[in-house]
Amino acid sequence: MSDFWIILTGCLASVSCGLLGCFLILRQMAMVGDAISHAVLPGIVIAFLFSGSLDSVPMLIGAATFGVITTYLIELFNKKGGLQKDASIGITFTWLFAIGVILISLYADDVHIDQDCVLFGEIAYVALEPLVSYIPGLSAPSTVWVLFIVMLLIIAMIIFGYKGLFLTTFDPSFAAAIGVSTVVWHYLLMSAVSVTTVVSFESVGAILVVALLIAPAATAYLITDKLPKMLVIAALVGVIASFGGYYLAVWLDASVAAAIASVLGIEFTLAFLFSPQDGIIIKRLRR
């Protein structure tokens, strides 16, 4: 049964991250996900200092707040300061992450929110959590429940806000002209990325979160140029990687998170070589 919970956790995290990653890739903001995954650390620590606990709600509020702050600072440095986008991202996330590390060392050195926990969260520990039941007849680890709820919220946001996300992603000028707020949708997307990142910290770690945000979406981007198909393919790529990565880790007796990220790399490489539209080998065969 432990295999099931580990794989399910990976699938839930990969679907959430993959769906959001599609919009990050299309908006040319892929590394913003990396920035947010590190920059929310001070938000987590400050939430702990105010609440005195490691409950998920204060953590989510703190992380989401600093996710929005990260996005705002990147835009501020880029548009007002004249810095290039990549330089703005690099300065923002290293600065905020460093502040988070200092806060941990000063005020939270004796609690379980150290740098290793944040960066290298171990998905295998999910199977050791006690089962809780929020729906009669259904029991699961608390991490699975949280990831499941977040996934449903992200799917609902995409379904009900598809028009706004679509317009602000592909034609923000037209969206603004017809009264669709590009700022609102931008920060809504960044808030969703922040929440998804922090709820995935303890189960899969920030390193795998970054891989799940970028690799499935990038793979889907190579396969199709239709957004609905891209969303579905990105989710499937993440699910396949969760299954394949787990059994690869069992076979090699290695880290599950690292194995999932490795399978994501293999999937991207296959798409790069054999994509029906832009695959390197397919292009050569057509000549």
Backbone hydrogen bonds in HBPLUS format (Angstrom, degrees):
<---DONOR---> <-ACCEPTOR-->    atom                        ^
c    i                          cat <-CA-CA->   ^        H-A-AA   ^      H-
h    n   atom  resd res      DA  || num        DHA   H-A  angle D-A-AA Bond
n    s   type  num  typ     dist DA aas  dist angle  dist       angle   num
A0005-TRP N   A0001-MET O   3.28 MM   4  6.71 157.1  2.33 152.8 157.2     1
A0006-ILE N   A0002-SER O   3.12 MM   4  6.31 161.9  2.15 152.5 157.2     2
A0007-ILE N   A0003-ASP O   3.01 MM   4  6.17 170.1  2.02 156.2 158.9     3
A0008-LEU N   A0004-PHE O   2.84 MM   4  5.93 159.9  1.88 149.4 156.1     4
A0009-THR N   A0005-TRP O   2.94 MM   4  6.00 156.2  2.00 141.6 147.8     5
A0010-GLY N   A0006-ILE O   3.09 MM   4  6.36 159.4  2.13 146.3 151.5     6
A0011-CYS N   A0007-ILE O   2.88 MM   4  6.15 153.4  1.95 149.2 157.0     7
A0012-LEU N   A0008-LEU O   2.90 MM   4  6.12 165.5  1.92 155.3 158.3     8
A0013-ALA N   A0009-THR O   3.04 MM   4  6.21 169.4  2.06 152.7 155.7     9
A0014-SER N   A0010-GLY O   2.89 MM   4  5.92 154.9  1.95 143.4 151.2    10
A0015-VAL N   A0011-CYS O   2.93 MM   4  6.06 156.5  1.98 150.9 156.0    11
A0016-SER N   A0012-LEU O   3.19 MM   4  6.35 171.4  2.20 149.3 151.7    12
A0017-CYS N   A0013-ALA O   2.96 MM   4  6.06 170.5  1.97 151.2 154.4    13
A0018-GLY N   A0014-SER O   2.78 MM   4  5.62 152.5  1.85 137.7 146.8    14
A0019-LEU N   A0015-VAL O   3.03 MM   4  6.09 162.8  2.06 150.0 153.2    15
A0020-LEU N   A0016-SER O   3.27 MM   4  6.48 167.8  2.29 148.8 152.0    16
A0021-GLY N   A0017-CYS O   2.76 MM   4  5.80 150.6  1.84 146.3 156.1    17
A0022-CYS N   A0018-GLY O   3.21 MM   4  6.41 137.7  2.40 140.8 148.5    18
A0023-PHE N   A0020-LEU O   3.13 MM   3  5.60 124.3  2.45 107.9 119.6    19
A0024-LEU N   A0020-LEU O   3.17 MM   4  6.53 152.4  2.25 146.4 154.8    20
A0025-ILE N   A0021-GLY O   2.84 MM   4  6.01 161.7  1.87 154.2 157.9    21
A0026-LEU N   A0022-CYS O   3.06 MM   4  6.22 166.4  2.07 145.9 149.8    22
A0027-ARG N   A0023-PHE O   2.98 MM   4  5.98 140.7  2.14 137.4 147.3    23
A0029-MET N   A0024-LEU O   2.72 MM   5  4.81 171.3  1.73 159.7 156.8    24
A0028-GLN N   A0025-ILE O   3.00 MM   3  5.01 157.6  2.06 106.0 111.4    25
A0032-VAL N   A0029-MET O   2.96 MM   3  5.30 149.7  2.05 109.7 119.5    26
A0033-GLY N   A0030-ALA O   3.23 MM   3  5.87 143.1  2.38 111.6 118.8    27
A0035-ALA N   A0031-MET O   2.94 MM   4  6.27 157.9  1.99 145.3 151.1    28
A0036-ILE N   A0032-VAL O   2.80 MM   4  6.05 166.7  1.82 156.4 159.1    29
A0037-SER N   A0033-GLY O   2.98 MM   4  6.07 157.5  2.03 143.7 150.1    30
A0038-HIS N   A0035-ALA O   3.22 MM   3  5.50 138.7  2.40 102.2 112.8    31
A0039-ALA N   A0035-ALA O   2.77 MM   4  5.86 163.7  1.80 157.0 162.8    32
A0040-VAL N   A0036-ILE O   3.14 MM   4  5.91 141.1  2.30 150.1 150.7    33
A0041-LEU N   A0038-HIS O   3.28 MM   3  5.98 167.6  2.29 118.8 122.2    34
A0043-GLY N   A0040-VAL O   2.99 MM   3  5.17 121.0  2.35 103.3 118.9    35
A0044-ILE N   A0040-VAL O   3.08 MM   4  6.45 148.0  2.18 153.5 163.1    36
A0044-ILE N   A0041-LEU O   3.07 MM   3  5.15 120.6  2.44  99.2 113.6    37
A0045-VAL N   A0041-LEU O   3.07 MM   4  6.41 162.5  2.10 157.0 161.3    38
A0046-ILE N   A0042-PRO O   2.88 MM   4  5.99 168.1  1.89 151.1 154.7    39
A0047-ALA N   A0043-GLY O   2.96 MM   4  6.01 154.0  2.03 139.6 147.1    40
A0048-PHE N   A0044-ILE O   3.02 MM   4  6.30 149.8  2.12 142.9 151.0    41
A0049-LEU N   A0045-VAL O   2.90 MM   4  6.23 154.8  1.96 150.9 158.3    42
A0050-PHE N   A0046-ILE O   3.00 MM   4  6.23 152.3  2.08 149.7 155.9    43
A0051-SER N   A0047-ALA O   2.92 MM   4  5.96 161.6  1.96 147.4 153.2    44
A0052-GLY N   A0048-PHE O   2.63 MM   4  5.14 149.0  1.72 139.8 148.6    45
A0060-LEU N   A0056-SER O   2.81 MM   4  5.97 156.6  1.86 153.8 160.0    46
A0061-ILE N   A0057-VAL O   3.03 MM   4  6.29 161.0  2.06 154.8 159.6    47
A0062-GLY N   A0058-PRO O   2.90 MM   4  6.10 167.8  1.91 153.6 156.9    48
A0063-ALA N   A0059-MET O   2.82 MM   4  5.95 164.8  1.84 152.3 157.0    49
A0064-ALA N   A0060-LEU O   2.83 MM   4  5.85 165.0  1.86 147.9 152.9    50
A0065-THR N   A0061-ILE O   2.97 MM   4  6.05 155.3  2.03 144.2 151.2    51
A0066-PHE N   A0062-GLY O   3.11 MM   4  6.34 162.9  2.14 147.2 151.0    52
A0067-GLY N   A0063-ALA O   2.77 MM   4  5.96 137.3  1.95 144.6 158.0    53
A0068-VAL N   A0064-ALA O   3.05 MM   4  6.30 155.6  2.11 147.2 151.5    54
A0069-ILE N   A0065-THR O   2.98 MM   4  6.28 155.7  2.04 143.6 151.2    55
A0070-THR N   A0066-PHE O   2.84 MM   4  5.90 154.3  1.90 138.1 144.8    56
A0071-THR N   A0067-GLY O   3.08 MM   4  6.34 160.9  2.11 144.8 149.2    57
A0072-TYR N   A0068-VAL O   2.88 MM   4  6.12 160.0  1.92 151.1 157.0    58
A0073-LEU N   A0069-ILE O   2.87 MM   4  6.10 162.8  1.90 154.0 158.1    59
A0074-ILE N   A0070-THR O   2.98 MM   4  6.20 159.0  2.03 151.3 157.1    60
A0075-GLU N   A0071-THR O   3.02 MM   4  6.25 163.3  2.05 150.5 154.7    61
A0076-LEU N   A0072-TYR O   2.81 MM   4  5.99 153.1  1.88 147.6 156.3    62
A0077-PHE N   A0073-LEU O   2.86 MM   4  6.02 171.0  1.87 154.8 155.9    63
A0078-ASN N   A0074-ILE O   2.98 MM   4  6.03 150.1  2.08 140.6 149.6    64
A0079-LYS N   A0075-GLU O   2.84 MM   4  5.83 172.4  1.84 152.2 154.5    65
A0080-LYS N   A0076-LEU O   2.86 MM   4  5.26 143.4  2.00 133.5 145.5    66
A0081-GLY N   A0076-LEU O   3.19 MM   5  6.64 141.7  2.35 144.8 152.9    67
A0083-LEU N   A0077-PHE O   3.11 MM   6  5.85 161.0  2.14 154.1 148.1    68
A0088-SER N   A0084-GLN O   2.94 MM   4  6.20 157.3  1.99 155.6 162.5    69
A0089-ILE N   A0085-LYS O   2.95 MM   4  6.23 158.0  2.00 152.7 158.3    70
A0090-GLY N   A0086-ASP O   2.96 MM   4  6.12 165.1  1.98 146.3 150.5    71
A0091-ILE N   A0087-ALA O   2.98 MM   4  6.13 167.0  2.00 152.6 155.3    72
A0092-THR N   A0088-SER O   3.07 MM   4  6.09 164.7  2.10 145.6 150.3    73
A0093-PHE N   A0089-ILE O   3.05 MM   4  6.15 175.9  2.05 161.0 161.0    74
A0094-THR N   A0090-GLY O   3.29 MM   4  6.11 159.5  2.33 140.5 146.6    75
A0095-TRP N   A0091-ILE O   3.11 MM   4  5.99 154.6  2.18 141.0 148.3    76
A0096-LEU N   A0092-THR O   3.03 MM   4  6.20 173.5  2.03 155.5 157.2    77
A0097-PHE N   A0093-PHE O   2.91 MM   4  5.79 156.7  1.96 140.3 147.9    78
A0098-ALA N   A0094-THR O   2.98 MM   4  5.94 153.2  2.06 136.7 144.1    79
A0099-ILE N   A0095-TRP O   3.07 MM   4  6.37 153.5  2.14 144.8 152.0    80
A0100-GLY N   A0096-LEU O   2.98 MM   4  6.28 153.7  2.05 146.5 153.5    81
A0101-VAL N   A0097-PHE O   2.96 MM   4  6.30 153.5  2.03 149.9 156.6    82
A0102-ILE N   A0098-ALA O   3.00 MM   4  6.29 159.5  2.04 151.1 156.2    83
A0103-LEU N   A0099-ILE O   2.95 MM   4  6.20 160.1  1.99 150.7 156.1    84
A0104-ILE N   A0100-GLY O   2.97 MM   4  6.20 153.7  2.04 146.8 153.8    85
A0105-SER N   A0101-VAL O   3.03 MM   4  6.27 166.1  2.05 151.0 154.2    86
A0106-LEU N   A0102-ILE O   2.97 MM   4  6.14 143.3  2.11 147.1 157.2    87
A0107-TYR N   A0103-LEU O   2.86 MM   4  5.78 169.2  1.88 152.0 155.4    88
A0108-ALA N   A0104-ILE O   2.91 MM   4  4.57 145.2  2.03 121.7 130.6    89
A0111-VAL N   A0108-ALA O   3.37 MM   3  5.55 169.5  2.38 110.2 110.9    90
A0113-ILE N   A0111-VAL O   2.92 MM   2  5.82 139.2  2.09 101.3  91.0    91
A0118-VAL N   A0114-ASP O   3.19 MM   4  6.54 157.7  2.24 151.4 157.5    92
A0119-LEU N   A0115-GLN O   2.88 MM   4  6.05 164.9  1.90 155.8 159.9    93
A0120-PHE N   A0116-ASP O   2.78 MM   4  5.46 159.6  1.82 145.3 152.0    94
A0206-ALA N   A0118-VAL O   3.00 MM  88  6.20 160.2  2.04 149.8 156.2    95
A0125-TYR N   A0122-GLU O   3.22 MM   3  5.89 157.8  2.27 115.8 121.2    96
A0126-VAL N   A0123-ILE O   3.15 MM   3  5.79 163.3  2.18 116.7 121.7    97
A0127-ALA N   A0124-ALA O   3.38 MM   3  6.08 146.3  2.50 114.5 119.5    98
A0128-LEU N   A0125-TYR O   2.98 MM   3  5.31 152.2  2.06 108.4 117.1    99
A0129-GLU N   A0126-VAL O   3.15 MM   3  5.49 161.4  2.18 111.2 116.9   100
A0132-VAL N   A0140-ALA O   2.88 MM   8  5.49 175.5  1.88 133.3 133.5   101
A0140-ALA N   A0132-VAL O   2.95 MM   8  5.49 158.3  2.00 146.4 148.6   102
A0138-LEU N   A0135-ILE O   2.90 MM   3  5.47 163.2  1.93 148.8 149.0   103
A0144-VAL N   A0141-PRO O   3.02 MM   3  5.41 124.0  2.34 107.3 120.6   104
A0145-TRP N   A0141-PRO O   3.25 MM   4  6.68 156.5  2.31 151.5 158.1   105
A0146-VAL N   A0142-SER O   3.00 MM   4  6.27 164.1  2.03 154.3 157.7   106
A0147-LEU N   A0143-THR O   2.97 MM   4  6.14 170.7  1.98 152.7 155.4   107
A0148-PHE N   A0144-VAL O   2.87 MM   4  5.93 152.0  1.95 145.7 154.1   108
A0149-ILE N   A0145-TRP O   2.97 MM   4  6.20 160.2  2.01 150.7 155.1   109
A0150-VAL N   A0146-VAL O   2.98 MM   4  6.23 164.8  2.01 153.7 157.9   110
A0151-MET N   A0147-LEU O   2.91 MM   4  6.06 156.1  1.97 144.4 151.1   111
A0152-LEU N   A0148-PHE O   3.01 MM   4  6.28 157.9  2.06 148.8 154.3   112
A0153-LEU N   A0149-ILE O   2.98 MM   4  6.26 156.1  2.04 149.7 156.3   113
A0154-ILE N   A0150-VAL O   2.96 MM   4  6.20 155.1  2.02 150.1 156.7   114
A0155-ILE N   A0151-MET O   2.96 MM   4  6.17 163.4  1.98 152.1 156.5   115
A0156-ALA N   A0152-LEU O   2.88 MM   4  6.06 159.0  1.92 146.6 152.9   116
A0157-MET N   A0153-LEU O   2.86 MM   4  6.07 154.2  1.93 143.6 150.9   117
A0158-ILE N   A0154-ILE O   2.98 MM   4  6.23 156.9  2.04 149.2 154.7   118
A0159-ILE N   A0155-ILE O   2.90 MM   4  6.12 160.9  1.94 152.0 157.5   119
A0160-PHE N   A0156-ALA O   2.91 MM   4  5.94 173.0  1.92 155.6 157.4   120
A0161-GLY N   A0157-MET O   2.81 MM   4  5.41 134.8  2.02 131.2 143.7   121
A0165-LEU N   A0161-GLY O   2.95 MM   4  6.15 169.7  1.97 163.1 166.3   122
A0166-PHE N   A0162-TYR O   2.78 MM   4  5.82 159.2  1.82 151.3 157.9   123
A0167-LEU N   A0163-LYS O   2.93 MM   4  6.06 173.5  1.94 154.2 155.9   124
A0168-THR N   A0164-GLY O   3.04 MM   4  6.04 167.3  2.05 148.0 152.1   125
A0169-THR N   A0165-LEU O   3.02 MM   4  5.91 128.6  2.29 134.2 146.2   126
A0170-PHE N   A0166-PHE O   3.01 MM   4  6.17 169.6  2.02 156.9 158.5   127
A0171-ASP N   A0167-LEU O   2.82 MM   4  5.33 152.6  1.90 140.8 150.0   128
A0175-ALA N   A0171-ASP O   2.99 MM   4  6.26 159.2  2.04 153.2 160.0   129
A0176-ALA N   A0172-PRO O   2.93 MM   4  6.09 158.3  1.98 144.9 149.7   130
A0177-ALA N   A0173-SER O   3.02 MM   4  6.22 147.6  2.13 140.0 149.3   131
A0178-ILE N   A0174-PHE O   3.11 MM   4  6.39 139.9  2.27 147.5 156.3   132
A0180-VAL N   A0175-ALA O   2.77 MM   5  4.99 152.3  1.85 159.4 150.0   133
A0179-GLY N   A0176-ALA O   3.21 MM   3  5.12 160.8  2.25 101.1 105.8   134
A0185-TRP N   A0181-SER O   3.34 MM   4  6.55 171.9  2.35 148.5 150.3   135
A0186-HIS N   A0182-THR O   2.91 MM   4  5.93 148.8  2.00 140.8 150.3   136
A0187-TYR N   A0183-VAL O   3.00 MM   4  6.22 170.2  2.01 155.9 157.0   137
A0188-LEU N   A0184-VAL O   2.89 MM   4  6.01 144.3  2.02 144.6 155.6   138
A0189-LEU N   A0185-TRP O   2.99 MM   4  6.07 159.0  2.03 142.5 147.3   139
A0190-MET N   A0186-HIS O   3.03 MM   4  6.32 159.7  2.07 146.7 152.6   140
A0191-SER N   A0187-TYR O   2.89 MM   4  5.92 149.1  1.99 137.0 145.3   141
A0192-ALA N   A0188-LEU O   3.00 MM   4  6.24 153.6  2.07 144.0 150.9   142
A0193-VAL N   A0189-LEU O   2.97 MM   4  6.29 153.3  2.04 148.0 155.5   143
A0194-SER N   A0190-MET O   2.93 MM   4  6.15 153.8  2.00 143.3 150.5   144
A0195-VAL N   A0191-SER O   2.94 MM   4  6.20 165.2  1.96 154.3 157.0   145
A0196-THR N   A0192-ALA O   2.98 MM   4  6.07 168.5  1.99 149.7 153.4   146
A0197-THR N   A0193-VAL O   2.92 MM   4  5.98 154.2  1.98 144.7 152.0   147
A0198-VAL N   A0194-SER O   3.07 MM   4  6.31 165.6  2.09 152.9 155.4   148
A0199-VAL N   A0195-VAL O   3.07 MM   4  6.25 162.3  2.10 155.7 160.2   149
A0200-SER N   A0197-THR O   3.21 MM   3  5.29 137.8  2.40  96.9 108.7   150
A0201-PHE N   A0198-VAL O   3.25 MM   3  5.09 151.0  2.34  95.8 104.1   151
A0204-VAL N   A0200-SER O   2.86 MM   4  5.68 167.9  1.88 157.0 161.0   152
A0205-GLY N   A0200-SER O   3.26 MM   5  6.44 141.1  2.42 139.2 142.5   153
A0205-GLY N   A0201-PHE O   2.73 MM   4  4.32 129.5  1.98 117.7 132.0   154
A0209-VAL N   A0205-GLY O   3.07 MM   4  6.31 152.6  2.15 146.3 154.9   155
A0210-VAL N   A0206-ALA O   2.96 MM   4  6.18 158.7  2.01 151.6 154.7   156
A0211-ALA N   A0207-ILE O   3.21 MM   4  6.53 157.5  2.26 141.7 147.9   157
A0212-LEU N   A0208-LEU O   2.80 MM   4  6.04 157.0  1.85 153.5 159.6   158
A0213-LEU N   A0209-VAL O   2.88 MM   4  6.10 141.1  2.03 145.3 156.1   159
A0214-ILE N   A0210-VAL O   3.14 MM   4  6.30 146.8  2.25 147.5 154.8   160
A0215-ALA N   A0211-ALA O   2.84 MM   4  5.52 145.1  1.96 145.2 155.4   161
A0218-ALA N   A0214-ILE O   2.83 MM   4  5.92 160.4  1.87 160.8 167.6   162
A0219-THR N   A0215-ALA O   2.88 MM   4  6.00 156.4  1.94 152.2 158.5   163
A0220-ALA N   A0216-PRO O   2.94 MM   4  6.15 161.2  1.97 146.9 152.0   164
A0221-TYR N   A0217-ALA O   2.84 MM   4  6.00 148.6  1.94 144.5 153.8   165
A0222-LEU N   A0218-ALA O   3.26 MM   4  6.51 139.9  2.43 138.8 146.9   166
A0222-LEU N   A0219-THR O   3.19 MM   3  5.38 131.5  2.44  98.8 110.7   167
A0223-ILE N   A0220-ALA O   3.01 MM   3  5.07 136.2  2.20  98.2 111.0   168
A0224-THR N   A0220-ALA O   3.04 MM   4  6.25 156.9  2.10 163.1 166.0   169
A0230-MET N   A0226-LYS O   2.83 MM   4  6.01 153.4  1.90 153.6 162.6   170
A0231-LEU N   A0227-LEU O   2.93 MM   4  6.17 156.1  1.99 159.2 163.4   171
A0232-VAL N   A0228-PRO O   3.19 MM   4  6.48 161.9  2.22 147.9 152.0   172
A0233-ILE N   A0229-LYS O   2.84 MM   4  6.01 169.5  1.85 157.6 160.7   173
A0234-ALA N   A0230-MET O   2.90 MM   4  5.97 160.1  1.94 147.3 153.1   174
A0235-ALA N   A0231-LEU O   3.13 MM   4  6.33 159.0  2.18 144.3 149.5   175
A0236-LEU N   A0232-VAL O   2.99 MM   4  6.27 159.1  2.03 150.3 156.3   176
A0237-VAL N   A0233-ILE O   2.81 MM   4  6.00 159.5  1.85 154.6 160.3   177
A0238-GLY N   A0234-ALA O   3.11 MM   4  6.32 158.3  2.16 146.6 151.5   178
A0239-VAL N   A0235-ALA O   3.03 MM   4  6.30 155.5  2.09 147.0 153.8   179
A0240-ILE N   A0236-LEU O   2.88 MM   4  6.07 168.1  1.90 157.1 159.8   180
A0241-ALA N   A0237-VAL O   3.00 MM   4  6.16 155.3  2.07 143.5 150.6   181
A0242-SER N   A0238-GLY O   2.99 MM   4  6.21 143.7  2.12 141.0 150.8   182
A0243-PHE N   A0239-VAL O   3.09 MM   4  6.46 160.1  2.14 154.1 157.8   183
A0244-GLY N   A0240-ILE O   2.81 MM   4  5.96 173.0  1.82 158.8 159.5   184
A0245-GLY N   A0241-ALA O   2.65 MM   4  5.39 153.7  1.72 137.1 146.1   185
A0246-TYR N   A0242-SER O   3.17 MM   4  6.07 154.2  2.24 133.2 139.6   186
A0247-TYR N   A0243-PHE O   3.23 MM   4  6.55 171.9  2.24 157.4 158.2   187
A0248-LEU N   A0244-GLY O   2.92 MM   4  6.01 144.9  2.05 143.6 154.2   188
A0249-ALA N   A0245-GLY O   2.91 MM   4  6.04 153.8  1.98 143.8 150.5   189
A0250-VAL N   A0246-TYR O   2.96 MM   4  6.31 152.9  2.03 148.8 156.5   190
A0251-TRP N   A0247-TYR O   3.00 MM   4  6.07 157.6  2.05 138.3 144.4   191
A0252-LEU N   A0248-LEU O   2.90 MM   4  6.09 157.4  1.95 149.7 155.6   192
A0253-ASP N   A0249-ALA O   2.66 MM   4  5.34 119.9  2.02 137.3 152.1   193
A0254-ALA N   A0249-ALA O   2.95 MM   5  4.73 151.8  2.03 127.7 136.6   194
A0259-ALA N   A0255-SER O   2.99 MM   4  6.14 151.6  2.07 141.8 150.1   195
A0260-ILE N   A0256-VAL O   2.90 MM   4  6.17 156.6  1.95 154.1 159.8   196
A0261-ALA N   A0257-ALA O   3.05 MM   4  6.31 163.2  2.08 149.8 154.1   197
A0262-SER N   A0258-ALA O   2.92 MM   4  6.13 145.7  2.04 141.1 151.0   198
A0263-VAL N   A0259-ALA O   2.96 MM   4  6.25 154.7  2.02 148.4 154.3   199
A0264-LEU N   A0260-ILE O   2.97 MM   4  6.27 152.0  2.05 147.9 156.1   200
A0265-GLY N   A0261-ALA O   3.06 MM   4  6.37 147.3  2.17 139.9 148.2   201
A0266-ILE N   A0262-SER O   3.01 MM   4  6.38 147.5  2.12 144.1 153.2   202
A0267-GLU N   A0263-VAL O   2.89 MM   4  6.17 160.3  1.93 153.1 157.9   203
A0268-PHE N   A0264-LEU O   2.97 MM   4  6.21 158.2  2.02 147.7 153.4   204
A0269-THR N   A0265-GLY O   2.99 MM   4  6.17 157.3  2.04 143.2 149.6   205
A0270-LEU N   A0266-ILE O   2.95 MM   4  6.24 156.8  2.00 151.2 157.1   206
A0271-ALA N   A0267-GLU O   3.02 MM   4  6.29 157.4  2.07 147.7 153.8   207
A0272-PHE N   A0268-PHE O   2.82 MM   4  6.05 153.9  1.89 150.1 158.2   208
A0273-LEU N   A0269-THR O   2.97 MM   4  6.20 143.6  2.10 143.7 152.9   209
A0274-PHE N   A0270-LEU O   2.74 MM   4  5.76 162.1  1.77 153.3 158.8   210
A0275-SER N   A0271-ALA O   2.90 MM   4  4.75 131.3  2.14 136.0 133.6   211
A0280-ILE N   A0272-PHE O   3.02 MM   8  6.50 159.8  2.06 146.9 147.2   212
A0281-ILE N   A0273-LEU O   2.92 MM   8  5.31 138.8  2.09 131.1 143.9   213
A0279-GLY N   A0275-SER O   2.92 MM   4  4.05 146.1  2.03 122.8 123.3   214
A0283-LYS N   A0279-GLY O   2.89 MM   4  6.05 158.3  1.94 154.0 159.2   215
A0284-ARG N   A0280-ILE O   3.22 MM   4  6.49 152.1  2.31 141.4 148.4   216
A0285-LEU N   A0281-ILE O   2.95 MM   4  6.24 152.0  2.03 149.9 158.0   217
A0286-ARG N   A0282-ILE O   3.10 MM   4  6.31 138.9  2.28 143.4 153.4   218
A0287-ARG N   A0284-ARG O   3.24 MM   3  5.40 145.2  2.37  99.6 109.1   219
